[in-house]
């Protein structure tokens, strides 16, 4: 199972994940997002738009590599991968 880490800001929206080791099955980043959705309903739509594409303000890394397929989310995830979901913040 892939281990998923979120930036601190995302725990404000999905507090049920805070302080837990998040591990989900999946062979693609799309599978991982679906697995997260079962743990924290709504996170899939927070990360992806209504067409299932990664939102502009969200980046996902598998290890050190940024996900390249932002449209169909087919980047491969190995069983022991570390996946990091990062949301860009703005404001002033």
C-alpha positions as a Python dict, from the first residue, in 0.01 Angstrom:
ca = {
    (1, 'X'): (0, 0, 0),
    (2, 'X'): (115, 352, -76),
    (3, 'X'): (173, 588, 213),
    (4, 'X'): (1, 925, 163),
    (5, 'X'): (108, 1248, 328),
    (6, 'X'): (-89, 1571, 309),
    (7, 'X'): (24, 1925, 366),
    (8, 'X'): (-86, 2060, 704),
    (9, 'X'): (-351, 2284, 550),
    (10, 'X'): (-546, 1988, 411),
    (11, 'X'): (-595, 1841, 757),
    (12, 'X'): (-811, 2142, 840),
    (13, 'X'): (-1060, 2021, 577),
    (14, 'X'): (-1018, 1651, 654),
    (15, 'X'): (-948, 1630, 1029),
    (16, 'X'): (-1030, 1259, 1040),
    (17, 'X'): (-693, 1199, 870),
    (18, 'X'): (-488, 1416, 1106),
    (19, 'X'): (-235, 1228, 1315),
    (20, 'X'): (-287, 901, 1129),
    (21, 'X'): (-60, 703, 905),
    (22, 'X'): (-252, 707, 577),
    (23, 'X'): (-203, 400, 362),
    (24, 'X'): (-420, 314, 64),
    (25, 'X'): (-400, 50, -208),
    (26, 'X'): (-367, 141, -571),
    (27, 'X'): (-146, 101, -875),
    (28, 'X'): (-213, 449, -1017),
    (29, 'X'): (-253, 791, -861),
    (30, 'X'): (-622, 777, -957),
    (31, 'X'): (-657, 458, -750),
    (32, 'X'): (-485, 626, -456),
    (33, 'X'): (-726, 920, -471),
    (34, 'X'): (-1020, 677, -476),
    (35, 'X'): (-875, 503, -172),
    (36, 'X'): (-844, 836, 7),
    (37, 'X'): (-1207, 911, -76),
    (38, 'X'): (-1315, 603, 119),
    (39, 'X'): (-1124, 729, 425),
    (40, 'X'): (-1225, 1095, 394),
    (41, 'X'): (-1535, 1151, 180),
    (42, 'X'): (-1500, 1470, -22),
    (43, 'X'): (-1124, 1469, -57),
    (44, 'X'): (-1147, 1331, -411),
    (45, 'X'): (-1351, 1631, -525),
    (46, 'X'): (-1123, 1866, -333),
    (47, 'X'): (-822, 1730, -524),
    (48, 'X'): (-992, 1669, -861),
    (49, 'X'): (-1249, 1863, -1062),
    (50, 'X'): (-1585, 1737, -1185),
    (51, 'X'): (-1414, 1570, -1483),
    (52, 'X'): (-1171, 1381, -1261),
    (53, 'X'): (-870, 1597, -1355),
    (54, 'X'): (-626, 1721, -1097),
    (55, 'X'): (-718, 2075, -994),
    (56, 'X'): (-480, 2356, -1090),
    (57, 'X'): (-397, 2444, -729),
    (58, 'X'): (-305, 2086, -636),
    (59, 'X'): (21, 1903, -700),
    (60, 'X'): (88, 1540, -623),
    (61, 'X'): (431, 1381, -590),
    (62, 'X'): (517, 1014, -602),
    (63, 'X'): (846, 1006, -419),
    (64, 'X'): (1038, 1302, -559),
    (65, 'X'): (857, 1307, -895),
    (66, 'X'): (559, 1531, -965),
    (67, 'X'): (261, 1357, -1122),
    (68, 'X'): (273, 1420, -1496),
    (69, 'X'): (-71, 1293, -1601),
    (70, 'X'): (-300, 1554, -1450),
    (71, 'X'): (-591, 1454, -1676),
    (72, 'X'): (-644, 1080, -1637),
    (73, 'X'): (-422, 1023, -1330),
    (74, 'X'): (-245, 717, -1471),
    (75, 'X'): (97, 776, -1312),
    (76, 'X'): (207, 444, -1161),
    (77, 'X'): (234, 399, -786),
    (78, 'X'): (447, 118, -647),
    (79, 'X'): (321, -61, -334),
    (80, 'X'): (578, 108, -107),
    (81, 'X'): (559, 455, -264),
    (82, 'X'): (525, 775, -69),
    (83, 'X'): (261, 1004, -217),
    (84, 'X'): (251, 1370, -115),
    (85, 'X'): (-52, 1589, -189),
    (86, 'X'): (20, 1961, -185),
    (87, 'X'): (-230, 2243, -219),
    (88, 'X'): (-105, 2583, -327),
    (89, 'X'): (-207, 2863, -93),
    (90, 'X'): (-251, 3225, -188),
    (91, 'X'): (-370, 3538, -27),
    (92, 'X'): (-231, 3840, 135),
}
